[in-house]
């Protein structure tokens, strides 16, 4: 069972490195340098910690950080799962599902959740659909990749 722990500015450097590790395979595959988290600078990553509309959580397993989830408040009842990753060695074990369930419980006021993911990554689409998210649209990024927009109402 994983645990979510609120991340602080002191966690930025470690989380930024983990984010690069987690998203580089997708960056290499899709060449989406403008939007892929692996292409973000540490300064840009840190700047989000100054935004009061964004919450950051470490995904921990037995005290070890195995991933990260970022939640953006869009309005009083709408929240965006704006980043989620679990390191490769821990994927396929249900930890992302647990993280989504736990983070959704942290925001009982939420009436709607939204997120964006890569259409070509069927494992990601399956995860979100399994968690109750429904596709509401798509956008082409480049000749290799499309984004799919998901929504979940409670």
VOFINU-515644 format. One line per 4 residues: number of its first residue (from 0); their letters; for each residue x, y, z of N, C-alpha, C. Coordinates in steps of 0.2 Angstrom, whole numbers, plus 5000, padded with zeros to 4 digits. Last residue first. Layout:
! residues N
NUM) a) X:Y:Z:X:Y:Z:X:Y:Z | ...
//
This chain:
! residues 154
153) xxxx) 4909:5067:4949:4908:5063:4954:4901:5065:4957 | 4917:5064:4932:4912:5068:4937:4910:5064:4943 | 4931:5066:4923:4927:5061:4928:4923:5066:4932 | 4939:5067:4907:4935:5070:4913:4932:5064:4917
149) xxxx) 4953:5069:4896:4948:5065:4900:4945:5069:4905 | 4960:5071:4880:4957:5074:4886:4952:5070:4890 | 4974:5066:4872:4967:5064:4874:4965:5067:4880 | 4986:5070:4859:4984:5071:4866:4976:5069:4867
145) xxxx) 4996:5061:4848:4990:5065:4850:4989:5065:4857 | 5011:5059:4839:5007:5060:4845:5001:5064:4845 | 5018:5061:4827:5019:5054:4831:5014:5054:4837 | 5017:5073:4821:5015:5067:4817:5016:5060:4821
141) xxxx) 5010:5082:4836:5015:5081:4830:5013:5075:4826 | 4997:5084:4842:5003:5087:4844:5008:5088:4838 | 4980:5085:4841:4986:5082:4838:4992:5087:4840 | 4968:5081:4853:4972:5086:4850:4978:5083:4847
137) xxxx) 4951:5076:4858:4958:5075:4856:4961:5081:4853 | 4939:5072:4871:4942:5076:4865:4949:5074:4864 | 4935:5065:4882:4930:5071:4880:4933:5075:4874 | 4934:5050:4889:4938:5054:4884:4932:5059:4882
133) xxxx) 4933:5048:4907:4930:5047:4900:4933:5052:4895 | 4938:5038:4921:4938:5044:4917:4936:5043:4910 | 4938:5027:4929:4932:5031:4928:4932:5037:4924 | 4949:5019:4930:4948:5024:4936:4942:5028:4935
129) xxxx) 4949:5014:4917:4948:5010:4922:4946:5014:4929 | 4954:5026:4911:4947:5024:4909:4945:5019:4915 | 4967:5026:4916:4962:5032:4917:4955:5030:4916 | 4972:5014:4910:4973:5016:4918:4967:5021:4919
125) xxxx) 4971:5016:4897:4967:5010:4900:4967:5012:4908 | 4980:5026:4894:4972:5027:4893:4968:5022:4897 | 4992:5020:4898:4989:5026:4901:4982:5027:4900 | 4992:5010:4888:4992:5008:4895:4990:5014:4900
121) xxxx) 4992:5017:4876:4986:5013:4878:4986:5011:4885 | 4998:5030:4870:5000:5026:4876:4994:5022:4879 | 4992:5038:4861:4995:5032:4858:4998:5027:4864 | 4987:5049:4868:4982:5044:4865:4986:5037:4863
117) xxxx) 4993:5054:4883:4995:5053:4876:4990:5047:4874 | 4982:5065:4893:4987:5060:4892:4988:5059:4885 | 4975:5076:4905:4977:5075:4898:4982:5070:4898 | 4961:5078:4916:4968:5076:4914:4969:5076:4907
113) xxxx) 4949:5082:4929:4951:5082:4922:4959:5080:4921 | 4935:5080:4939:4942:5079:4938:4944:5079:4931 | 4922:5087:4948:4924:5085:4942:4932:5085:4942 | 4919:5090:4961:4913:5087:4957:4916:5085:4950
109) xxxx) 4928:5090:4976:4928:5089:4969:4922:5086:4966 | 4927:5089:4990:4923:5095:4987:4923:5094:4979 | 4937:5080:4993:4930:5078:4994:4925:5083:4990 | 4951:5077:4991:4948:5083:4988:4940:5081:4988
105) xxxx) 4957:5066:4994:4959:5072:4998:4955:5078:4996 | 4952:5056:4986:4949:5057:4992:4951:5063:4996 | 4960:5058:4975:4953:5060:4974:4950:5060:4981 | 4972:5052:4980:4972:5059:4979:4965:5062:4978
101) xxxx) 4968:5039:4981:4970:5042:4987:4969:5050:4986 | 4966:5035:4968:4961:5034:4973:4962:5039:4979 | 4979:5038:4963:4973:5041:4960:4967:5041:4965 | 4987:5029:4970:4988:5036:4971:4982:5040:4968
97) xxxx) 4981:5016:4965:4981:5018:4972:4982:5026:4973 | 4985:5017:4952:4978:5017:4954:4977:5019:4961 | 4999:5017:4954:4996:5023:4951:4988:5023:4952 | 5001:5004:4959:5002:5010:4963:4999:5016:4960
93) xxxx) 4999:4992:4952:4993:4995:4955:4994:5002:4959 | 5010:4987:4946:5009:4984:4952:5003:4988:4956 | 5015:4994:4935:5012:4987:4934:5010:4984:4940 | 5030:5001:4941:5025:5001:4937:5022:4994:4936
89) xxxx) 5042:5001:4948:5036:5000:4952:5030:5000:4948 | 5052:5004:4939:5053:4997:4943:5047:4996:4947 | 5048:5017:4934:5048:5010:4930:5048:5004:4934 | 5039:5027:4945:5045:5025:4942:5045:5018:4939
85) xxxx) 5025:5035:4941:5027:5030:4945:5034:5027:4942 | 5017:5051:4939:5021:5046:4937:5023:5041:4943 | 5007:5064:4934:5007:5058:4938:5012:5053:4935 | 5000:5080:4933:5006:5076:4932:5005:5070:4937
81) xxxx) 4987:5085:4935:4991:5088:4930:4998:5084:4929 | 4972:5083:4937:4977:5078:4938:4982:5080:4933 | 4962:5096:4942:4966:5093:4936:4972:5089:4939 | 4946:5100:4948:4953:5098:4949:4956:5095:4943
77) xxxx) 4932:5109:4953:4936:5106:4947:4943:5106:4948 | 4926:5117:4962:4924:5110:4962:4928:5106:4956 | 4932:5129:4962:4931:5126:4969:4929:5119:4968 | 4944:5127:4949:4939:5131:4952:4937:5127:4959
73) xxxx) 4957:5120:4948:4954:5125:4942:4949:5129:4944 | 4971:5116:4956:4964:5118:4957:4962:5122:4951 | 4981:5102:4951:4979:5109:4950:4972:5111:4952 | 4992:5091:4958:4985:5092:4957:4984:5100:4957
69) xxxx) 5004:5078:4954:5003:5085:4955:4995:5087:4954 | 5013:5065:4961:5007:5067:4958:5006:5075:4960 | 5026:5053:4960:5024:5060:4961:5017:5061:4958 | 5036:5039:4966:5033:5043:4961:5030:5050:4964
65) xxxx) 5043:5033:4976:5043:5029:4970:5039:5033:4964 | 5052:5036:4990:5048:5039:4985:5049:5035:4979 | 5050:5025:5004:5054:5027:4998:5049:5030:4993 | 5041:5021:5014:5045:5027:5016:5050:5029:5010
61) xxxx) 5034:5011:5008:5038:5009:5013:5044:5015:5015 | 5032:5021:4995:5031:5014:4997:5036:5013:5002 | 5024:5037:4990:5029:5033:4994:5027:5026:4995 | 5023:5050:4980:5020:5043:4981:5026:5039:4984
57) xxxx) 5022:5067:4985:5026:5061:4984:5022:5055:4985 | 5012:5080:4978:5013:5074:4983:5018:5069:4981 | 5007:5096:4978:5012:5091:4976:5012:5086:4981 | 4995:5108:4971:4997:5104:4977:5002:5098:4974
53) xxxx) 4991:5124:4966:4994:5118:4964:4997:5114:4971 | 4988:5137:4969:4982:5132:4966:4985:5126:4964 | 4999:5144:4973:4994:5141:4978:4989:5137:4976 | 5014:5142:4967:5007:5143:4965:5003:5140:4970
49) xxxx) 5027:5138:4970:5025:5145:4972:5018:5146:4971 | 5029:5127:4964:5028:5126:4971:5026:5133:4974 | 5032:5130:4951:5025:5128:4952:5024:5127:4960 | 5045:5132:4951:5041:5138:4951:5034:5136:4952
45) xxxx) 5052:5120:4950:5051:5123:4956:5046:5129:4956 | 5051:5118:4936:5048:5114:4940:5047:5117:4947 | 5059:5129:4931:5052:5129:4930:5048:5124:4934 | 5071:5125:4937:5068:5131:4939:5061:5132:4937
41) xxxx) 5074:5113:4930:5072:5113:4937:5069:5119:4940 | 5065:5113:4915:5070:5114:4919:5069:5114:4926 | 5057:5099:4905:5057:5105:4910:5063:5106:4913 | 5058:5088:4898:5061:5093:4895:5061:5100:4900
37) xxxx) 5049:5079:4905:5057:5077:4905:5061:5083:4902 | 5036:5083:4902:5039:5085:4908:5047:5084:4908 | 5033:5090:4885:5035:5084:4889:5038:5086:4896 | 5031:5101:4877:5026:5099:4883:5028:5093:4887
33) xxxx) 5041:5103:4868:5038:5109:4871:5033:5107:4877 | 5045:5090:4863:5050:5094:4868:5046:5100:4871 | 5041:5077:4859:5037:5082:4861:5040:5087:4866 | 5046:5065:4854:5049:5071:4852:5045:5077:4854
29) xxxx) 5041:5052:4857:5037:5057:4853:5040:5063:4851 | 5052:5045:4862:5048:5041:4857:5044:5047:4853 | 5059:5053:4871:5062:5050:4865:5058:5047:4860 | 5048:5056:4879:5051:5061:4876:5055:5059:4870
25) xxxx) 5046:5043:4885:5041:5046:4881:5043:5052:4877 | 5058:5041:4892:5056:5037:4886:5051:5039:4882 | 5058:5053:4901:5062:5053:4895:5061:5047:4890 | 5049:5052:4912:5046:5054:4906:5051:5054:4900
21) xxxx) 5057:5047:4923:5051:5044:4921:5048:5046:4914 | 5068:5055:4923:5069:5048:4922:5063:5045:4920 | 5062:5067:4926:5066:5066:4920:5067:5059:4918 | 5057:5064:4938:5052:5066:4933:5056:5065:4926
17) xxxx) 5068:5063:4946:5064:5057:4945:5059:5058:4939 | 5073:5076:4946:5077:5071:4943:5073:5065:4941 | 5062:5082:4952:5064:5084:4945:5068:5079:4942 | 5063:5076:4965:5057:5075:4961:5058:5077:4953
13) xxxx) 5075:5082:4969:5074:5074:4969:5068:5073:4964 | 5072:5095:4969:5078:5093:4965:5077:5085:4964 | 5060:5097:4978:5060:5098:4971:5066:5095:4967 | 5059:5095:4991:5059:5089:4987:5060:5090:4980
9) xxxx) 5059:5108:4996:5065:5104:4997:5065:5098:4994 | 5046:5112:4994:5051:5115:4989:5058:5111:4990 | 5037:5097:4997:5039:5103:4999:5044:5106:4994 | 5023:5086:4996:5029:5088:4994:5031:5095:4996
5) xxxx) 5013:5076:5007:5014:5082:5004:5021:5084:5002 | 5012:5059:5002:5015:5064:5007:5016:5070:5003 | 5003:5044:5001:5004:5051:4998:5007:5055:5004 | 5008:5027:5001:5006:5033:5005:5007:5039:5001
1) xx) 5003:5011:4995:5007:5017:4995:5004:5022:5000 | 5004:4994:5000:5000:5000:5000:5004:5006:5000
//
